[in-house]
Amino acid sequence: VGEALELARRVAGRAKVVALLVDPDDALVSDVMRQVGPDIVQLHGSETPERVAAIKALAGVAVMKAIKVETKSDAAAALAYKDIADLILFDAKAPKGAVLPGGNGIAFDWHALEDVAPRVDYMLSGGLTPENVAAAIRLTGAKAVDVSSGVEKAPGEKDTALIHAFIAAAKA
């Protein structure tokens, strides 16, 4: 929480602060809200719709629910959250044994969103890079995208040139 607070202070007034939490208990949600004060809570675990509603009520801010996608039926799970979460994040399903729930650099078949995407407010994630983000946006109609490993020169190390290239490609 300490590192998150420092990062939030650096961007105060210039960017929205998003707290990414995985299956948090109420104590963690309360601590993050009190100490960091994010604008949005992103839930990237196996939270049920009921749990998302409880976290949203406790946090008192917008909630984004990550849906891990490999197939159309995975994407359809977003419908259970459409009236609870303020935004859905469609992300690639992490490979078995992955340490992180996201940021693994894996894209999913974007056609899996065809039936669901028009029915929910969403952001697209999962294996996006400067090379594929424009195609992903064209195919899915995504109005917002999220990137992590796609702009890294090494795990956890962002590359400024890749970030600029990603933004330019996303705007194209």
VOBA-1610 file (N, C-alpha, C; in pm, whole numbers, padded with zeros to 5 digits, always signed):
BEGIN
Val+00083-00119+00000Val+00000+00000+00000Val+00088+00125+00000Gly+00202+00119+00065Gly+00292+00234+00070Gly+00341+00277-00067Glu+00380+00180-00150Glu+00428+00212-00284Glu+00314+00268-00369Ala+00194+00214-00352Ala+00078+00264-00426Ala+00048+00408-00389Leu+00061+00440-00261Leu+00038+00578-00216Leu+00137+00673-00281Glu+00263+00634-00287Glu+00366+00718-00349Glu+00335+00741-00498Leu+00297+00636-00569Leu+00262+00650-00710Leu+00139+00739-00728Ala+00039+00722-00643Ala-00082+00803-00651Ala-00050+00950-00630Arg+00039+00980-00538Arg+00078+01119-00514Arg+00146+01180-00636Arg+00226+01101-00706Arg+00299+01151-00824Arg+00205+01194-00936Val+00091+01127-00950Val+00001+01156-01062Val-00123+01236-01020Ala-00130+01275-00895Ala-00247+01348-00845Ala-00281+01466-00935Gly-00407+01472-00976Gly-00453+01581-01060Gly-00422+01565-01208Arg-00342+01466-01244Arg-00304+01446-01385Arg-00357+01317-01444Ala-00391+01223-01359Ala-00440+01093-01407Ala-00530+01031-01301Lys-00618+00944-01346Lys-00702+00870-01251Lys-00617+00760-01189Val-00637+00739-01061Val-00564+00636-00989Val-00652+00511-00981Val-00596+00399-01026Val-00667+00272-01025Val-00595+00177-00930Ala-00669+00123-00833Ala-00613+00023-00742Ala-00652-00114-00795Leu-00552-00194-00833Leu-00576-00328-00884Leu-00568-00426-00766Leu-00680-00491-00737Leu-00688-00583-00625Leu-00733-00720-00674Val-00682-00824-00610Val-00717-00961-00646Val-00779-01029-00524Asp-00908-01060-00534Asp-00982-01126-00426Asp-00956-01060-00290Pro-00973-00928-00280Pro-00942-00861-00154Pro-01047-00886-00046Asp-01002-00886+00079Asp-01097-00890+00189Asp-01135-00745+00222Asp-01235-00728+00307Asp-01282-00594+00340Asp-01174-00508+00404Ala-01088-00569+00485Ala-00982-00493+00551Ala-00887-00431+00449Leu-00850-00508+00346Leu-00760-00456+00243Leu-00828-00344+00164Val-00953-00365+00126Val-01026-00261+00052Val-01029-00133+00135Ser-01063-00145+00261Ser-01068-00026+00348Ser-00933+00041+00361Asp-00826-00037+00378Asp-00691+00020+00388Asp-00652+00094+00261Val-00677+00034+00147Val-00642+00097+00019Val-00723+00225+00000Met-00849+00222+00031Met-00932+00342+00015Met-00886+00453+00108Arg-00856+00419+00231Arg-00814+00519+00330Arg-00676+00575+00298Gln-00582+00488+00263Gln-00445+00533+00246Gln-00414+00586+00106Val-00471+00525+00003Val-00438+00561-00135Val-00546+00649-00197Gly-00672+00620-00166Gly-00782+00698-00222Gly-00794+00691-00373Pro-00796+00570-00430Pro-00805+00559-00576Pro-00939+00608-00630Asp-00938+00643-00758Asp-01061+00684-00826Asp-01142+00563-00869Ile-01073+00454-00895Ile-01134+00331-00945Ile-01068+00211-00876Val-01149+00110-00846Val-01096-00017-00797Val-01113-00119-00908Gln-01004-00180-00952Gln-01008-00287-01052Gln-00995-00420-00979Leu-01092-00507-01001Leu-01093-00639-00937Leu-01052-00743-01039His-00941-00809-01012His-00881-00899-01110His-00874-01043-01060Gly-00961-01078-00967Gly-00961-01214-00914Gly-01087-01289-00953Ser-01132-01376-00865Ser-01250-01458-00892Ser-01372-01406-00815Glu-01380-01274-00801Glu-01490-01213-00726Glu-01624-01241-00794Thr-01722-01283-00715Thr-01858-01307-00766Thr-01927-01172-00785Pro-02039-01171-00859Pro-02114-01045-00871Pro-02154-00988-00734Glu-02191-01075-00642Glu-02229-01029-00509Glu-02110-00965-00437Arg-01994-01024-00451Arg-01873-00969-00387Arg-01835-00836-00451Val-01847-00826-00583Val-01818-00700-00651Val-01911-00590-00599Ala-02039-00622-00584Ala-02135-00524-00532Ala-02096-00481-00390Ala-02055-00576-00307Ala-02015-00543-00170Ala-01890-00456-00168Ile-01793-00486-00253Ile-01670-00406-00260Ile-01702-00266-00310Lys-01790-00257-00409Lys-01828-00126-00462Lys-01892-00041-00353Ala-01980-00101-00276Ala-02045-00028-00166Ala-01944+00014-00061Leu-01852-00073-00028Leu-01750-00042+00073Leu-01654+00065+00024Ala-01611+00054-00102Ala-01512+00147-00156Ala-01572+00285-00185Gly-01695+00287-00232Gly-01758+00414-00263Gly-01704+00481-00389Val-01638+00404-00475Val-01587+00456-00603Val-01625+00359-00714Ala-01597+00398-00837Ala-01625+00311-00951Ala-01545+00181-00939Val-01606+00073-00988Val-01541-00058-00985Val-01534-00114-01127Met-01416-00165-01161Met-01392-00231-01289Met-01367-00379-01258Lys-01439-00467-01327Lys-01422-00610-01305Lys-01353-00673-01425Ala-01241-00739-01401Ala-01169-00809-01506Ala-01236-00944-01532Ile-01257-00972-01660Ile-01310-01100-01704Ile-01202-01166-01788Lys-01162-01284-01748Lys-01055-01357-01816Lys-01114-01436-01932Val-01067-01407-02053Val-01130-01460-02173Val-01037-01552-02252Glu-01094-01664-02291Glu-01032-01753-02389Glu-01136-01789-02495Thr-01262-01802-02450Thr-01370-01845-02539Thr-01488-01749-02529Lys-01587-01768-02617Lys-01708-01686-02612Lys-01782-01704-02480Ser-01783-01825-02427Ser-01853-01847-02300Ser-01782-01775-02186Asp-01649-01765-02192Asp-01577-01686-02092Asp-01622-01540-02099Ala-01629-01486-02220Ala-01670-01347-02239Ala-01812-01324-02189Ala-01899-01422-02208Ala-02038-01410-02165Ala-02052-01393-02014Ala-01951-01434-01939Ala-01954-01417-01793Ala-01966-01270-01755Ala-01926-01180-01843Ala-01935-01037-01815Ala-02078-00991-01793Leu-02173-01060-01855Leu-02312-01018-01843Leu-02362-01023-01699Ala-02308-01112-01618Ala-02348-01121-01477Ala-02306-00997-01398Tyr-02211-00920-01452Tyr-02157-00803-01382Tyr-02204-00671-01443Lys-02278-00677-01553Lys-02305-00555-01630Lys-02382-00449-01553Asp-02466-00485-01459Asp-02540-00387-01381Asp-02475-00358-01246Ile-02360-00418-01221Ile-02289-00401-01093Ile-02160-00325-01113Ala-02075-00375-01201Ala-01946-00310-01228Ala-01969-00190-01319Asp-01891-00085-01298Asp-01901+00033-01383Asp-01836+00010-01519Leu-01741-00081-01523Leu-01666-00110-01644Leu-01615-00254-01637Ile-01616-00320-01751Ile-01560-00455-01762Ile-01424-00443-01829Leu-01327-00518-01782Leu-01196-00527-01847Leu-01185-00668-01904Phe-01189-00680-02036Phe-01169-00811-02098Phe-01019-00834-02111Asp-00970-00937-02046Asp-00828-00969-02045Asp-00811-01116-02084Ala-00694-01150-02131Ala-00666-01289-02167Ala-00657-01375-02042Lys-00709-01495-02053Lys-00697-01590-01943Lys-00549-01623-01925Ala-00501-01613-01802Ala-00360-01642-01774Ala-00332-01791-01794Pro-00212-01823-01839Pro-00178-01965-01856Pro-00170-02036-01721Lys-00192-02165-01722Lys-00182-02243-01597Lys-00044-02222-01536Gly-00042-02200-01406Gly+00083-02181-01335Gly+00137-02040-01338Ala+00065-01947-01403Ala+00111-01808-01409Ala+00108-01746-01270Val+00206-01664-01241Val+00213-01596-01111Val+00115-01479-01106Leu+00100-01408-01218Leu+00015-01290-01224Leu-00118-01322-01291Pro-00228-01256-01247Pro-00358-01278-01311Pro-00367-01210-01447Gly-00280-01115-01473Gly-00277-01042-01600Gly-00134-00998-01627Gly-00115-00927-01738Gly+00019-00880-01771Gly+00112-00990-01817Asn+00053-01095-01874Asn+00133-01210-01919Asn+00170-01204-02067Gly+00126-01098-02135Gly+00162-01081-02276Gly+00090-01174-02371Ile-00024-01227-02329Ile-00098-01322-02412Ile-00225-01255-02464Ala-00246-01261-02594Ala-00369-01210-02653Ala-00469-01326-02661Phe-00596-01290-02667Phe-00699-01392-02688Phe-00767-01364-02822Asp-00849-01457-02867Asp-00920-01438-02993Asp-01028-01332-02971Trp-01007-01215-03027Trp-01098-01102-03004Trp-01238-01128-03057His-01253-01224-03147His-01387-01261-03194His-01473-01315-03079Ala-01410-01359-02973Ala-01485-01411-02857Ala-01574-01304-02795Leu-01548-01177-02825Leu-01627-01067-02767Leu-01747-01028-02851Glu-01761-01084-02971Glu-01863-01040-03066Glu-02004-01029-03008Asp-02047-01128-02931Asp-02184-01130-02880Asp-02202-01045-02755Val-02096-01024-02680Val-02107-00959-02549Val-02067-00812-02552Ala-01963-00779-02624Ala-01909-00643-02621Ala-02013-00533-02645Pro-02107-00552-02738Pro-02205-00445-02759Pro-02300-00424-02641Arg-02300-00516-02546Arg-02397-00511-02436Arg-02338-00463-02304Val-02207-00435-02300Val-02143-00390-02176Val-02046-00275-02206Asp-02022-00192-02106Asp-01915-00092-02115Asp-01786-00165-02080Tyr-01686-00154-02167Tyr-01566-00234-02144Tyr-01439-00166-02193Met-01330-00223-02146Met-01195-00187-02187Met-01130-00318-02232Leu-01044-00310-02333Leu-00979-00429-02386Leu-00835-00438-02336Ser-00795-00557-02298Ser-00660-00583-02250Ser-00618-00722-02297Gly-00497-00759-02266Gly-00452-00894-02295Gly-00365-00904-02418Gly-00235-00897-02399Gly-00141-00918-02508Gly-00135-00806-02609Leu-00184-00689-02573Leu-00181-00577-02667Leu-00041-00519-02676Thr-00003-00483-02798Thr+00130-00428-02827Thr+00114-00315-02927Pro+00220-00238-02950Pro+00212-00135-03055Pro+00178-00196-03192Glu+00216-00321-03213Glu+00194-00386-03342Glu+00050-00435-03363Asn-00023-00465-03256Asn-00156-00523-03275Asn-00272-00441-03220Val-00244-00333-03149Val-00352-00260-03082Val-00450-00197-03181Ala-00403-00144-03292Ala-00494-00084-03389Ala-00591-00189-03445Ala-00540-00306-03478Ala-00626-00414-03528Ala-00725-00458-03421Ala-00681-00465-03297Ala-00770-00505-03188Ala-00884-00406-03172Ile-00853-00278-03180Ile-00956-00175-03167Ile-01053-00182-03285Arg-01000-00196-03406Arg-01086-00206-03524Arg-01181-00325-03514Leu-01129-00439-03475Leu-01209-00561-03470Leu-01313-00559-03359Thr-01276-00511-03241Thr-01366-00517-03126Thr-01451-00392-03107Gly-01406-00280-03161Gly-01475-00154-03136Gly-01446-00097-02998Ala-01342-00148-02933Ala-01307-00100-02799Ala-01283+00050-02799Lys-01338+00117-02698Lys-01319+00261-02683Lys-01201+00292-02591Ala-01153+00190-02520Ala-01039+00207-02430Ala-00960+00077-02427Val-00829+00090-02409Val-00741-00027-02403Val-00649-00014-02282Asp-00598-00128-02240Asp-00508-00136-02126Asp-00386-00215-02170Val-00269-00170-02128Val-00146-00239-02167Val-00054-00251-02047Ser+00022-00357-02043Ser+00124-00374-01940Ser+00249-00430-02006Ser+00255-00562-02020Ser+00377-00623-02073Ser+00404-00585-02218Gly+00303-00540-02291Gly+00322-00502-02431Gly+00407-00378-02452Val+00440-00308-02345Val+00526-00189-02355Val+00647-00202-02263Glu+00687-00326-02237Glu+00804-00352-02152Glu+00921-00401-02234Lys+01041-00351-02200Lys+01163-00403-02265Lys+01216-00523-02188Ala+01177-00536-02062Ala+01209-00651-01977Ala+01093-00661-01878Pro+01071-00777-01818Pro+00960-00790-01724Pro+00962-00682-01616Gly+00850-00606-01610Gly+00837-00501-01510Gly+00906-00370-01544Glu+00973-00363-01659Glu+01047-00242-01697Glu+00987-00181-01823Lys+00910-00072-01804Lys+00844-00006-01916Lys+00945+00065-02005Asp+00914+00070-02134Asp+00999+00133-02235Asp+00924+00255-02290Thr+00980+00374-02271Thr+00914+00497-02314Thr+00882+00496-02462Ala+00974+00450-02545Ala+00951+00446-02690Ala+00834+00354-02724Leu+00825+00239-02656Leu+00714+00147-02680Leu+00582+00208-02635Ile+00584+00281-02524Ile+00462+00348-02476Ile+00414+00448-02580His+00505+00531-02631His+00468+00630-02734His+00416+00561-02860Ala+00481+00453-02901Ala+00437+00379-03019Ala+00298+00318-02997Phe+00274+00267-02878Phe+00144+00208-02845Phe+00034+00314-02853Ile+00059+00428-02792Ile-00042+00536-02793Ile-00070+00581-02936Ala+00035+00600-03015Ala+00017+00642-03154Ala-00065+00539-03232Ala-00034+00412-03214Ala-00107+00306-03284Ala-00252+00299-03239Ala-00276+00318-03109Ala-00412+00312-03057Ala-00497+00427-03110Lys-00435+00541-03134Lys-00507+00658-03185Lys-00527+00654-03336Ala-00452+00568-03405Ala-00456+00566-03553Ala-00590+00517-03605
//
